[in-house]
């Protein structure tokens, strides 16, 4: 699988809600996997960004995990509507040590009564 597809799976599985167990679809791929600390830092950045009261396109939140050397940004995109829900695109840029260090993903998050979910 291409790294961008795997990144999408990672975000879908790990950031859709507050999950106690983290799934890492980079395992077994040619890319260096994000570890639990990376996912925790990335999730916190996403939550800070999406929960900003007056979020605007282009606003970013950074994340890093000094232990693994991974880091990146979550950047707000356009506000959109899906299935009657207020949603927002978020572009992720990540750097991890090892081969294929640069990764990107674009997801759409929708605000539900239970919080932000991938739309």
Phi, psi and omega in degrees: 000151177287148180303325181293325177291318179295322177298318178300316178297320178302309182295321179299316184282326190257339186247358184293342179185175181287092181263137178284321179262136181256135176257139182235094182288354176285345179301130178084359178266176178281353180267153175291130183287152169282135179266178184301322178294322176297312182296320178298315180293318179295319178296317179298319178296318179298315180297317178300316181296307185291335181268004175296130186301324182235055184299137178233152178302135181099344178291138184231155171231131179266160174215153175204154175230096182303331181294320182262340184086003180273155177187177179169196180223153169243122184240127180292137174254210183286150171281135180222171175239136176223127178049039178079004181258147172284126184228168178210137174279148177225127177259131180251134171236128183229148173230128177230151177296149175107190181294151180053054187294325183269131178222150175222156175206151176233122179234156173248125179253138179239139181277120178243174178297338180262009181113190181282132178227151177292128184263000000 
